[in-house]
């Protein structure tokens, strides 16, 4: 069948598209970066993810049976704000309805809330509401922090550990995180994509770490002896913003610090994904953190 994936040239969308191709599906992508290198050797037809023209989106989605939507923005930059991303998602889902798409698999975040003071979590909840109220058959997956070859967070923690004799932890470091392997998320996305009923599932891995435990795991796996410093969150954020000047990126935002310390990057459900971060780190310890992974390069260049 014909399927569409938003962001197949990026991260989670790429893994979803590869799995769809492996099953023999006809895959198109809606992308904001049509000039990027094609990771699919021409097997995926690219259309512009142009939110200014709902008619164009509708035409691109014609004859698509299932839409896998990974679109979102991590932080505000220029016109790409999180409230704008909510409006863009409404435009996309409206176009999917008009085009006759039968099912949407929407990638959200664990523990979203319309009452949240954090734009990321409020926006994700608003997008879920758009999907639920669209009339489309739907599955909503709620991952936490993704890890994989192209990931940002785990890789850049490793990058910092490789380059500095200490690591600054905001606060006491007891807040928790339950990472999930990106290809496990893709596998689960296909599972719910072929289902019929409406679903809202958390998509998390089998292990829960405190943030300090996570840092120690990465350092130990890489064979690095590093001092862990507990510092006030505002100071940690200031240090991250200072380093951001040198890497020409956004290492950390105030909202991300708040979300991390709010202990909402864990699930209350049984884990549906099986890959353990410790095993993946051991397999990839020679490469993880060797180079810096830039959010701005990935999404804005």
N, C-alpha and C positions, 0 to 999 in steps of 0.2 A: 504494500500500500504506500501511498505518498504521505510523507511526514515532513514537518517543518521544525527546525530547531533555531531559536534565536541564539546568536553568539557562538556558532559552531567553530569560529576561528579563534575563540578565546579559551576558556578553561573547562568548566563543567560541561558546557555545550559541546565541546570537541569530543569528550569521552562518550557522551550520549550519542552523538552522530556516528562515531566509529562503531558502537555496538549495534546501532540500527543498520548500518551498512553490512556488518557481519551477518545480520539476519536476512539480507537480501532486500531491504526496503529501499524505496526511492526517496532520497533525502534532499531537501532544499534547506538553505539557511537564510535568515534575515539578519543582516550584519551592518553595523555602523563602520566597519573597516574592510570594505571590499577589495582594497589593494594589498592586503596582507598576503604573505605566502600561503598557498593552498596546501593544507595538510592532508588532503584527500585525493590528490592526483586527479582532479577533475571530476570526481564521482559525486560531488555535491554542488548543485547549482546555487549561486549566491544572488540574492536580491537585496536591495537597500532597506535598512530598517529606518524608514523615513516617517517619523511620527507627525510631520507636518502635512502629510498627504494620506489620509485614511483610505481614499480610493485606491491609491497605489498599493497600500498594504493589503487591501481586500483582493486585488488582482493577483498579487504574489501568493496569496493563500488559497486561490481557487483550486479545487480538487484535492486539497489537503484533508486527510482524515484526522490526524492527530498533530497538535501543536505542543512542542516541548519548549516552555518559556523559562529561560535563565536570566532574562534581562533585569538589571538593577544597577545602581551606582553606589559605590562604597561611601563616598563623601561628596559634598557639594564642591563644584568647581565651575566657575563661570555660569553658563545657563544650565549646566547639568546638575541640577539640585535634586534632592530626594523628593520634595513635593512635586517637582516637575516630572520625576520618574513615575510617581503615582498617576499623574494625568496621562503620561505616555502609555502606561500599562492599560488604562481604560481605553485609549485609542486602539491599541493592539487587540484587546479582547473584543471590542466592538467590531473591528474589521474581521476577526475570526468568525464571529457570529454571522455577519453579513455574507462571508464567503462560504458558509455552510460547513465549517470545521465541526467535526462530531465530538471530539474530546480534547481537553487541554490538560497537560501535566505541567504544573506550575511549581517552580522551585522557590521556596520561601525561606524562613529562618525559624529556628526553635524558639518557642515562647514569644511570639509576636503579640502586640497588644495595642488596641486603639487608644488606650488610656496612657500609654507610655510617653514619658517626656523625651525619649530618645527618638529622633527622626527616623533612624534606621528601622527600629522595631515598630514604630507607629506606621511607617510607610509600608512595611511588609504586611502588617495586619490589614491596611486599607486595600492592598492589592489582592489579598485573599478574599476580602469581601467582594471586590469586583468580580473575581472568578466565580465565587459561589452564587452571586446574583445574576450571572450572565445567561443562565438557562442552558449552558453547555454541560455535558457530562465532564466531570473533572476529577483529578487527583492532585492533591497538594502535598508536597514533601517539604519537611522542615529539618534541614541539616543544621549543624552547628558550625564549627570551623573545619574547613576541608584541608586535607593534606594530600600531597602527590608531587610528581616531578615539577610541575609548574606553580606550586603553591606559593603564597606570599608570606603568611605568618610564620610557619614552621621554618621555612627556608631562611627568612631574614633574622629570626632568632639565632639560628645556627651561624649565619654570616657574622652577627655581632659577637657571638661566643668565640668564633675563630680569630677575631681581630682585637678583642679587648680582654684584659686580665680579670675583669669583673663584669657582672651583669646587674643592672638596677631593676629591682622588683617593686612595682607600686604597692604600697601598703604591706600587709602581713603575708600576702601570697597564698592565703588559704582558700580563696575563691576558686571555683572548679571549672574544668573544661573537658568536654567529651568529644574529641576530634573524630572525623569520619573520612575514610579514604575516598577520593573523588571517583574512582572507578566503581566502588561499591554503590555510591550514589547513582551513578549512571545505570548500573545493573538494576537497581531498585526502580529507577524511573521507567525503564522498559517494562518491568513487571506490572506496575500500576497503569502504564500506558495501554497494555493489552487487556486490562481488566474492564469491567462494565460498570461497576458500582462507583458512586462518589466516595472518595477517600480523603482523609487528612491524617497523614502519618508523620511522626518524627523519623528522621533518617540520621542515626548516630552510630558510632562505633562501640565496641565492647568495653572500652576502658575509660574510667573517669580519673583525672589527675587534678590535684591542686596545681595552681600555676607554678608554684615553686617546684613541685615534683616534675612538672613538664620540663622546666628549664634544666633541672638536674639530669633528667633522662637524656635530653639532647646532648648536654655536655659530656656525660659519662659515655654515651655511645660513640661520640667523636673522639674520646680519649683525652678530653680537656679538663684540666684542673682550674676551676674558676671560682672566685669569691662572689657570693650572692649578697647584694646589699639591699636592705629594705629601706626604701625612702618614701617620703610623702608623695601621694599621687600627682600633685601639682608639680613637684620637682621632677618626677619621672617624665611627665608630659613635656616640661620645658627642655629636658635633656634630649628627648626624642625630636622635638621641633628644631633644636640646634643641629642635631645630626642630619635632619632632613635637608638642611641647607647644602650640605656637602654631597649627599646622594641625589639631590634634585628630585625629591619625591616627598610623599607624606607618610612618614613612618607610623604615626599614631595620631588619632584625633581625640579631643576631649570626650566625645560621645562613646568612643571605643573603650576608653578607660572606665567610664561609668558603667557601660554594659558588661565589661569583663568583671568588674568588682561587684556587680549586682548578682552574680552567681546564676545567670540565666543561660549560660552556654552548656547546660546539661539537660537531659530529658528525664521525664517521669515514666516514660514507656520503656519496655524491654528493647534492647538494641536489635535492629534489623540488619545491620552491617557487621561483617565479621573480621575484617582486616585490622590487626593490631598495629598501632603506631610504633611500638617498640620493634616489631618484626620488620616493618617497612624501613625504619631508620637504620637498622642493622644492615639491610640489603643495599641501602643507598648512602651509607656513611661516607663513602669516598667523594660523593658529588654534592650532597646537600650542604648548602651554605657556602659553597665555593665562590659563587658570584651572587651579587645582589639582585633581587627581583623587584622591579619597579612597577608600582601600580599606575603611575602616570604614563610610562612607556606602553604598558599593556592596553590602556583604555583611551589614551588621548594623543597617541602618535601613530 
